[in-house]
Amino acid sequence: AMREALAVGLAEGVALRMARSGPLDIADIGGGFGHFAAEMACKGHAVTVYEIDPAKCAGLGPWLATQCGVGERLRFVEGPMEDIAIAPDSVD
């Protein structure tokens, strides 16, 4: 229940920001299979999912992107959180 409430809150916050500035570039750290990321990509945002589990990066995540028709707006990067290099101001 807490996870769903958090996801709803995040989605509402993204929707408010998008209303002000248009589609966002989102970094989803530890995004798992990409369910939240796919939802955001379906709404027009570009989302990069950073995930340590190679099975999630190579399996369900990319399949989900294809099924939702958002492959160009949803990408997966495999690796530990400590290795993530995100340039300042490169994501919203």
Backbone bond lengths (Angstrom), bond angles and torsions (degrees), N, CA, C in turn:
res aa  C-N    CA-C-N  psi(-1)  N-CA   C-N-CA  omega(-1)  CA-C   N-CA-C  phi
1 A - - - 1.445 - - 1.537 110.50 -
2 M 1.332 116.13 -40.49 1.465 119.52 -179.42 1.524 110.57 -66.16
3 R 1.324 116.71 -39.77 1.463 120.41 -179.58 1.532 110.81 -63.68
4 E 1.338 116.20 -42.35 1.461 119.61 179.21 1.527 110.72 -64.56
5 A 1.326 116.64 -40.56 1.466 120.36 179.10 1.526 110.68 -63.57
6 L 1.330 116.64 -40.40 1.460 120.62 177.77 1.523 110.62 -63.82
7 A 1.332 116.66 -44.41 1.468 120.52 179.52 1.525 110.99 -61.92
8 V 1.323 117.27 -41.70 1.473 120.89 178.34 1.523 109.94 -63.53
9 G 1.332 116.67 -43.55 1.464 120.32 179.00 1.513 112.16 -62.12
10 L 1.335 116.42 -42.80 1.467 120.50 177.99 1.522 110.69 -63.07
11 A 1.321 116.30 -44.80 1.464 120.53 -179.48 1.525 110.89 -61.46
12 E 1.330 116.73 -40.33 1.466 119.85 179.04 1.530 111.10 -66.52
13 G 1.339 116.67 -40.26 1.460 120.23 177.95 1.516 111.99 -63.81
14 V 1.327 116.22 -41.86 1.468 120.72 177.84 1.522 109.58 -64.08
15 A 1.333 117.42 -41.25 1.470 120.65 -179.64 1.522 110.97 -62.44
16 L 1.328 117.00 -41.20 1.465 119.83 178.25 1.520 111.59 -64.01
17 R 1.324 116.11 -43.55 1.467 119.33 -179.61 1.526 110.85 -66.72
18 M 1.334 116.46 -39.65 1.455 120.47 179.65 1.526 110.67 -63.36
19 A 1.328 117.10 -37.62 1.462 120.61 179.47 1.523 110.87 -59.77
20 R 1.335 116.32 -29.75 1.462 121.08 -179.60 1.522 112.89 -86.60
21 S 1.351 117.39 -31.04 1.466 118.20 -170.29 1.524 115.40 -131.67
22 G 1.307 119.64 -0.96 1.459 121.35 -177.76 1.513 111.64 87.76
23 P 1.343 118.02 -167.26 1.465 121.66 -177.55 1.537 112.10 -56.86
24 L 1.321 115.36 145.53 1.459 122.29 -177.06 1.522 111.56 -108.53
25 D 1.330 116.39 159.51 1.463 123.55 168.38 1.520 105.68 -101.92
26 I 1.338 116.60 112.72 1.458 122.32 -172.36 1.522 110.72 -112.31
27 A 1.328 116.63 134.10 1.468 122.68 171.57 1.520 106.91 -104.25
28 D 1.324 117.12 118.35 1.468 122.79 179.61 1.528 107.09 -104.88
29 I 1.328 116.13 97.80 1.464 122.04 -176.17 1.527 108.85 -82.86
30 G 1.337 116.34 123.91 1.463 120.02 -177.22 1.512 111.14 69.98
31 G 1.321 115.84 39.87 1.464 121.86 -172.15 1.509 116.48 -76.76
32 G 1.328 117.49 0.93 1.464 119.84 176.59 1.513 112.54 59.79
33 F 1.325 115.33 -131.38 1.463 120.87 -178.33 1.519 112.80 -79.45
34 G 1.327 117.64 -6.42 1.450 120.47 174.44 1.510 116.04 89.54
35 H 1.326 118.88 21.51 1.466 120.26 -179.49 1.530 111.39 -61.12
36 F 1.336 117.61 -49.98 1.464 121.11 178.22 1.532 109.32 -62.83
37 A 1.329 116.88 -43.51 1.460 121.18 -179.13 1.523 111.32 -61.27
38 A 1.330 117.29 -41.90 1.466 120.59 179.05 1.524 110.76 -63.82
39 E 1.329 116.76 -39.44 1.464 120.26 177.82 1.520 110.46 -62.00
40 M 1.327 116.78 -43.31 1.460 120.68 179.69 1.535 110.95 -68.02
41 A 1.332 117.31 -39.20 1.466 120.64 178.08 1.525 110.85 -64.66
42 C 1.334 117.14 -36.50 1.469 120.69 177.03 1.518 111.59 -63.20
43 K 1.309 116.88 -24.39 1.468 121.63 179.18 1.523 111.91 -89.87
44 G 1.348 116.76 5.36 1.457 120.82 174.22 1.511 116.35 102.97
45 H 1.332 117.89 0.28 1.461 121.08 -179.22 1.531 110.78 -85.87
46 A 1.330 116.62 154.12 1.464 122.53 172.00 1.528 106.42 -94.75
47 V 1.334 116.71 124.71 1.459 120.76 -174.54 1.530 110.06 -127.37
48 T 1.336 115.17 131.41 1.460 121.05 172.37 1.521 107.29 -111.97
49 V 1.328 115.72 121.61 1.463 122.25 178.58 1.527 107.92 -96.36
50 Y 1.324 115.93 122.75 1.458 122.08 175.14 1.521 107.02 -102.83
51 E 1.336 116.08 120.36 1.461 121.11 -173.43 1.523 109.97 -142.65
52 I 1.334 116.39 136.61 1.460 121.72 -178.64 1.534 112.48 -79.28
53 D 1.317 117.43 -26.91 1.470 121.87 -174.80 1.534 110.17 -82.66
54 P 1.329 117.25 112.98 1.466 119.60 -177.73 1.529 113.20 -62.45
55 A 1.326 117.04 -30.51 1.469 119.65 179.41 1.528 110.89 -64.35
56 K 1.310 116.46 -36.27 1.470 119.68 179.75 1.525 110.77 -72.58
57 C 1.315 116.52 -35.06 1.470 120.42 -179.87 1.522 112.23 -73.11
58 A 1.313 116.90 -31.46 1.464 120.47 -174.23 1.523 113.09 -102.28
59 G 1.312 118.06 -12.96 1.457 120.51 -173.57 1.500 114.73 -106.16
60 L 1.324 115.06 -101.06 1.454 121.10 -172.54 1.524 113.06 -64.43
61 G 1.332 117.55 -36.64 1.462 120.28 -177.27 1.520 113.46 -56.46
62 P 1.326 118.39 -58.81 1.465 119.54 178.78 1.528 113.19 -62.35
63 W 1.325 117.11 -34.03 1.463 120.59 177.22 1.525 109.68 -63.03
64 L 1.337 115.47 -43.79 1.458 121.20 178.64 1.531 110.35 -60.23
65 A 1.317 117.09 -43.07 1.468 121.30 178.96 1.521 110.64 -60.05
66 T 1.321 116.68 -42.29 1.468 121.52 179.10 1.519 110.87 -66.38
67 Q 1.324 116.51 -45.80 1.461 120.78 -178.87 1.528 111.95 -62.81
68 C 1.310 116.36 -35.53 1.471 120.57 -179.55 1.528 111.82 -83.49
69 G 1.331 117.01 -8.42 1.459 120.64 -179.70 1.512 113.82 72.28
70 V 1.330 116.56 29.46 1.467 120.37 -177.54 1.525 111.76 -121.44
71 G 1.320 116.70 22.58 1.459 121.23 -175.31 1.512 114.60 -50.88
72 E 1.321 118.10 -36.94 1.469 120.52 -178.45 1.530 112.22 -76.33
73 R 1.324 117.91 -17.98 1.465 120.97 -179.31 1.529 113.43 -104.97
74 L 1.330 117.61 -0.97 1.462 121.02 -177.11 1.518 109.31 -132.27
75 R 1.328 115.79 119.09 1.466 118.93 178.74 1.522 109.93 -132.45
76 F 1.319 115.02 156.81 1.460 122.34 -177.41 1.515 109.90 -119.18
77 V 1.328 116.08 135.81 1.464 122.63 176.93 1.521 106.61 -123.88
78 E 1.324 115.63 123.09 1.465 121.32 -178.67 1.523 110.74 -91.46
79 G 1.320 115.93 137.89 1.453 120.45 174.72 1.513 112.22 153.04
80 P 1.334 116.14 165.68 1.461 119.98 179.23 1.526 111.25 -72.02
81 M 1.308 114.71 152.21 1.459 121.41 -177.89 1.526 111.87 -55.90
82 E 1.320 116.56 -34.97 1.468 120.57 -178.05 1.527 112.73 -64.34
83 D 1.336 116.78 -21.87 1.465 120.71 -177.73 1.529 113.60 -93.54
84 I 1.311 117.23 -0.77 1.464 120.26 -177.49 1.530 109.06 -73.23
85 A 1.307 114.75 127.58 1.471 120.34 177.31 1.518 107.97 -119.76
86 I 1.319 115.40 104.05 1.456 120.90 178.79 1.509 107.45 -114.25
87 A 1.311 117.03 119.84 1.453 121.41 -179.73 1.523 111.09 -66.44
88 P 1.324 116.63 143.19 1.472 119.45 177.09 1.524 110.48 -55.85
89 D 1.303 115.35 140.56 1.471 123.20 178.90 1.529 113.97 64.60
90 S 1.343 118.00 14.81 1.462 119.25 179.14 1.525 112.43 -90.65
91 V 1.334 116.58 -13.43 1.464 121.19 176.50 1.528 108.48 -133.31
92 D 1.343 113.51 159.15 1.462 119.04 179.31 1.503 108.78 -94.23
